[in-house]
Amino acid sequence: EDKYPGYTPAYRNIVLDGNIVTRSTQRSGIIVSGNPGVSIDGVIIRNNILAQNNHVGILIGSGGATVRNIKILNNTFVQNGARSGIALTRLAGTLGGITITNNIFDNGANTNCASNCSWFAPAHISVETSVAGVSVSRNLYHPQALGLSGAADAMALYGDAGFVNAQAEDYRLQTGSPAVDS
């Protein structure tokens, strides 16, 4: 029984800032999605570290909801299991208006995916063709050969990010990193 007939859940103006999300053994680091009838509008995901998660660093999926106006800015993606930093998927509903700018992607070969590893194609950013209005710009990618799927970066940068000590999970940038002031 619906206790609140006609009520449509709406989530607006959400900011996820400064989090460290690592080693999720079941899914992805951050997931923004909703069931049919849910509205998600105006999410900013910035200044986060997403490393060594089972699938991808950030998954944005409609799942039947209306999901729009998402900004993914200044995040660091390192060795996520499916070799994918960001995946945009639309199973049903509406997904669009996504901005992906000034992020660092370091998603080389790894063994971090333990389950359902074929769900996402290896790509720094993977965008399904049914997703509209995606803007990708000024991100740093390593390795370059991994590439993007369903998107193009208008001002892509390529190269080793120059982390202080990635093996010790110190993802601060060294002086001279191509990601500094780029």
Phi, psi and omega in degrees: 000135179277111181289337183231074182302135178084353180284131176244115179298133179226133178239122185225149171054059180256136178238125173249109190223130170077026180265154171243115183240108184227152171058036171293117187272350183253320189223218181259169182294299177239132179236125174243112183196166179202163179281168177307138179092347180273143176242126176237118188218123175085060178253130174247123177244108187218151173058038179250156171249125180235107189224139170058035176275157185304310183257269184236167178291308179230129175246121174248117182221144183281323180053017182108344180279172168261114183238121183208164177058062179251130177243125179243106192228135169058038178258162177241124181246121184227122170049045174286146194305318181276012182058038180224130177280310183228135173235130176247115183231141178236103178279323178195178180075207184230135177221123180185175181070053184250130176243128180234106188220142172058042176254162175247128179241118175231087188236061177285180180304137180202174180242030185281344179273125182247341183213144178051044186292343180271000181297328184233136178286145176295117177191144177302317176227129180238123182235121176292150183298337181279358180269127185253153171068053179253126178244123181237127185202142171058042175259154177256130185238137173210129354284152182297324185299336181296321172071190180240155179234117178080010180210162175226143179261117184297333183219054185295145172243146181229143176142170177293131183295335182076049176294150179301309179200084184299325180296331177264012179062033174259096186264017170295156183264138176284158172302137180091358178298140177293351180270349181277125178054038181257000000 
